[in-house]
Amino acid sequence: MGYIFAMNERIVFYQLRQKFVNQRQDVPENARQVVYYTLAIGHHVGVLDCFSSQFEVEGEDFRNWVNGLPAGKGRTKLEGVFKWGEIEINREHVEFLKPLVEEPAGQQPPWCRTLAECLEGIAQEPALYLMVRKFA
C-alpha cells in the first residue's frame, strides 16, 4: 500500500522509561478511590508514562524498509505509523515483529539492531512498550 511521502519526514521510536502515580496530595479525596480502583484493574488513570527517544530513522528509509517486508501482521503494524502518525508496540506485538528485525548482520539497516534490543526488553518486562511517531 502506498502512503504519501513528506519531505524531511522522520520516524522516532520512544521507549517507556518510567511510570509514576500522582502523589496523594495531588488527588482529591473524593477521587482517590477511583484512582486506586482503576490502577487495580489495569487502567492508567493518575499514572504518567515517561518516554525517552531510542532512535530516529529518516522517513523514506523506514518506508522503503517496511515496503520490503513480507505481508503479514508485522508489516501491517509498522505501516500504521504512516496511516495514523503514531503506533504503540507492546508485548503482544513482539512475537511477530522480532523476526522482521533479526535478519543476519549486514542485511538490515543498523537501527534494526536497536529495535531488536527494545523488543527483547519488552519481552523480558511486559510493562515496557514503544511509541513510534511520524514527524513531518
PEBEL-V286176 format. One record per residue. RES is the residue in three letters. OMEGA is omega in whole degrees, 0 to 359 (none if undefined). BURIAL is b if it has 24 or more other ideal C-beta (glycine too) atoms within 12 Angstrom, else e. Layout:
res: [RES,RES]
omega: [OMEGA,OMEGA]
burial: [BURIAL,BURIAL]
//
This chain:
res: [MET,GLY,TYR,ILE,PHE,ALA,MET,ASN,GLU,ARG,ILE,VAL,PHE,TYR,GLN,LEU,ARG,GLN,LYS,PHE,VAL,ASN,GLN,ARG,GLN,ASP,VAL,PRO,GLU,ASN,ALA,ARG,GLN,VAL,VAL,TYR,TYR,THR,LEU,ALA,ILE,GLY,HIS,HIS,VAL,GLY,VAL,LEU,ASP,CYS,PHE,SER,SER,GLN,PHE,GLU,VAL,GLU,GLY,GLU,ASP,PHE,ARG,ASN,TRP,VAL,ASN,GLY,LEU,PRO,ALA,GLY,LYS,GLY,ARG,THR,LYS,LEU,GLU,GLY,VAL,PHE,LYS,TRP,GLY,GLU,ILE,GLU,ILE,ASN,ARG,GLU,HIS,VAL,GLU,PHE,LEU,LYS,PRO,LEU,VAL,GLU,GLU,PRO,ALA,GLY,GLN,GLN,PRO,PRO,TRP,CYS,ARG,THR,LEU,ALA,GLU,CYS,LEU,GLU,GLY,ILE,ALA,GLN,GLU,PRO,ALA,LEU,TYR,LEU,MET,VAL,ARG,LYS,PHE,ALA]
omega: [181,177,181,181,177,177,179,177,176,180,182,178,178,176,175,180,184,172,171,182,175,180,182,182,179,184,178,183,183,179,186,181,177,178,180,180,182,176,182,181,172,177,189,177,179,179,177,177,179,184,171,180,179,177,183,181,174,183,181,179,180,180,179,179,180,180,179,180,176,177,179,184,183,180,179,180,183,177,180,180,178,181,187,179,182,174,174,174,181,186,182,181,186,185,183,177,183,180,181,183,183,175,179,180,180,180,181,173,182,182,178,178,178,178,178,178,177,180,177,176,178,179,181,183,186,180,178,171,179,168,181,184,176,176,180,none]
burial: [e,e,e,e,e,e,e,e,b,b,b,b,b,b,b,b,e,e,e,e,e,e,e,e,e,e,e,e,e,e,e,e,e,e,b,e,e,e,e,e,e,e,e,e,e,b,e,e,e,e,e,e,e,b,b,e,b,e,b,e,e,b,b,e,b,b,e,e,b,e,e,e,e,b,b,e,b,b,b,b,b,b,e,e,e,e,b,b,b,b,b,e,b,b,e,e,b,b,e,b,b,e,e,e,e,e,e,e,b,e,b,b,e,e,b,b,e,b,b,e,b,b,e,e,e,e,e,b,b,b,b,b,b,b,e,e]
//
